[in-house]
Amino acid sequence: MYRPQIKVLDCTIRDGGLMNDWWFEDQVVRDVWLADCAAGVDYCEIGYRASRRQFSPEEFGPWRFCDEEIVRRITEGVESDTKISIMCDVGRVDEDQFVPASESVISMVRVATYVHDIDKAIQLANFCSDLGYETTINIMAVSNAFERDIDQAVVQVENETRVKALYVVDSFGALYTEQVHYLVDKYRQILGPDKEVGIHCHNNQQLAFANTITGIIHMANFVDATVYGLGRAAGNCPLELALAFLRNPKFDIRPILDLCSRYFVKMQAELEGGYLIPYMITGANNQHPRAAMELLTTDRAGNYRGFWDQVAGPGAVV
């Protein structure tokens, strides 16, 4: 049994770029695109689009900017049902960076926002929708948001946008399955039938796959994953696990396993990503992983007890 409405989005290059400042070689990106096409993945998110007035091309690789010409060069010569997606952070992109969708190889623009910037996210999503792009809104760090603010944001997205999906995003890897169940149900109860719920999970507490499954069971039909779980800090739900779980005959896991062998097992180790105790500590305490990432650059031996007390407070009881 499988649910044909489910759309799988591979955000390996976009989320994984948070670990190497988007300095992926063109051949790696091309091979991810080709593997997604061969595997039947619905969307390949090839990076961010960001303003060069805020981010220097000398500091960040090309997949931080996703200019039309480089995306076109990477994807040329392939006829596929797999679509190209990019992500934009609210306040970090300029409208003049977009051409009409009819002139672009990009199909979907995903707008990432914190709940307090939902008005700006709606404005950007509507701008991109008017240009002809498919759009989503991804409310980040939902584990840190007040419920009344989440409720209001979901109502606004329903009433004021034409997005295809609104995402539950566990940015800190802090949510448990019961919370994912609750949030997905909440979004679905507010959104109308023309908008789907999406799920994007981080793996700080080794729950990204379990939480993704929970989202799917409760009818989240847009599913994010990355090859071998590559992503910021502890990473994301592994794409190969998600495809194996879905058991939809349109997907072929083999090209994704080839990517793991060729690139991403080694890359995950080199970038020091995946499940590590400092990431667990920030996730268990519902904190951004930046402090854990800093610790791992200065104290590889791991004063984990001291870091727990720093993050949770010395009086915290678990």
C-alpha positions, 0 to 999 in steps of 0.5 A: 500500500502507498499514497500517491499524493505524497511528494518527496523533496530532496534538499541535500544540496540546500540543507547540506550546504549549511555545513560547507557554505554551499561549496559543492562541486558542479559534478556533485550537484549534477549527479544529485540531480541525475540521481533524483531524476532516476529515482523518481524523486518529485523535487530536487532542491538545488540550493538557496537564492540569496542577495549578493548585497548581503552575502559575498560570493567570495565567502559562499559557494554558488548554491547559496545564490542559485543564479539562473545560468548555473542552475540551467547548466547543471540541469541541461540535457535531461527530460524528467518529471523531477522538478527543481526547487530553491529556497529563500529566507525572508529578508535575504533575497531581492525580488529583482533576482527572479525572472518569470517562471516561464523563463526559468528552469526552476519550478518551485520557490520555498519561502523560509520564515520564522512565525513572527515574519509570516506577513513578509513570507506571505508577501514573498510567496505571493510575489513568486506565485504571481511570477508563475512558480509553485510555492510553499511556506516553511515556518522554521523553529516551530518548536520555539513558537507560541501556539497562538502565533502558529494558529494565526500564521496558518490562518493567514497562509490559508486565507492570503496565499496560493501556496501548495504546502505549508511545512512543519519544520523541526529546525532544532530537532527538538520535537517528539512524535506526539508533537509532530502528530499534533502540529500536522493535525493542527495545520490540516484542520485549518488549511483547505483542500487546495493546500498540503502540509509538509514535514521537515525534520532534523535528527538531533535526537535520532528522531528525524525518520520517526517524526517524518513517518509520523507526519506521513501517517497523519497526512503530511503529503510533502516530505523533505529528506536528504541523501544519507541525512546530510544537513545542518548539524545532525542533519535530516531524515535520510532520503534512502530511508524515506523512499524505502518506507514509502514503498511507492513503485514510482521510486527507485532507491538504487540511484540514491544508494549510489550517491551514498556510496560515491559521495555522501558517506564520506562527505558526512564524516568529513563535514562532521555532521550526523548524530553527535552528542553536542547536537543531541544536547541542543535538540533535547533542550530545544536550542539552535545547534550553533553552540554545538557546532562551535563546541565541535570546532574547539573541543573535539574530546567533548566535555559533554557534561559541562556543555549540558550544564551550559545549555540546560542549566546546572539545575536541570533535571532529566 
